[in-house]
Every structure is written in C-alpha cells, then in structure tokens.
Amino acid sequence: MIQRYRIHLLVGFFGGALGFSLGMIGFGDFGELNRMFTFQDLRMFFTFAGGVALAGAGFLLFTKDRPKGAPIHRGVVPGAVLFGAGWAISGGCPSIPIVQLGTGYLPAAVTMVGIGVGMRGYRVMNARYFHFDSGACSV
C-alpha cells in the first residue's frame, strides 16, 4: 500500500514537472498547437515524436513484462479520429488543458468538462453497445 502511494507521488512529481515545462516553453498555447496541426511549425511535432521515442525506449529498458503486441479492436480507429479532432478543436490533448488552466487560460475548463463527458460517454456506450475489452487501459 505504501509503495503504491510512493509511485503516485513520483508520477505526480514528474507529471507536474512536465506540465510546468510544457507551459514555460509555450506548448500549452493554442496558437502553437494550431501551427503544429497546420504544419506551419514542426518544432512541437518533432518534440512529441522525440518524447514518444524516449518513452518507448524507457518502457523497453525498464519494464519487466515487455509488450508482445495487443490486439487492436474495432474501436481504436474511431477513437483515434475523435481524439485527434478534439485535440485540434480544443487546442489540447488531455494534459494540455491542465497546463492551460495552470497558466490562467480559463476556457480550458470547457475542454476538461468535454474530456469528462467523453470518458463517461465511452463507459456508458461501451457497457451498453460495444463491449470492447479495454484490457489494462480501462477508464
């Protein structure tokens, strides 16, 4: 139980550091995100790509159970399209609105409400109609 709290504190610390860094370099700015999505400025795109590569390398090096590949169910593609559309419209993936709120950009609260509604909607729709196996990624 104590180990679990230590992990949460560690993740919270690094998440806060990441959020602070994202806010300080301007990645919480809607204009910056818009320039990335319209391919006017690839700085943020390459930063995200580098972050994904670094995280992937970290998972390969530091996890005991290496992923063997998970089956992709039919909800992945529509979910990815909805996620990308919401990101482009709102100017933030689930972490960026928190950064925006921290920097005083209050319209990000609408995005946070939308994230909550979307998560709740997924739970209801999946339980009632789709029955996708979320595996370790259940929300």
CORRA-V621213 format. One record per pair of residues at least 4 apart in sequence whose ideal C-beta (glycine too) atoms are under 7 Angstrom apart, sorted by the first residue. I is the first residue (numbers start at 0). J is the second residue. Records with the same first field share a line. If there is no record, write none. Layout:
I=J / J
This chain:
1=5
2=6
3=7
4=8
5=9
6=10
7=11
8=12
9=13
10=14
11=15
12=16
13=17
14=18
15=19
16=20
17=21
18=22 / 94 / 97 / 98 / 101
19=23
20=24
21=26 / 27 / 98
22=27 / 98 / 101 / 102
25=31
26=31 / 43
27=95 / 98 / 99 / 102
28=32
29=33 / 90
30=34
31=35 / 43
32=36 / 90 / 91
33=37
34=39 / 40
35=40 / 43 / 44
36=87
41=45
42=46
43=47
44=48
45=49
46=50
47=51
48=52
49=53
50=54
51=55
52=56
53=57
54=58
55=59
56=60
57=61
58=62
59=65
69=134
71=75
72=131 / 132
74=78 / 129 / 131
75=79
76=80
77=81
78=82
79=83
80=84
81=85
82=86
83=87
84=88
85=89 / 113
86=91 / 92
89=110 / 113
90=95
91=95 / 96 / 99 / 107 / 110
93=114
94=98
95=99
96=100 / 107 / 110 / 111
97=101
98=102
99=104 / 107
100=104 / 107 / 108
107=111
108=112
109=113
110=114
111=115
112=116
113=117
114=118
115=119
116=120
117=121
118=122 / 138
119=123
120=124
121=125 / 138
122=126 / 138
123=127
124=128 / 129
125=129 / 130 / 131
133=137
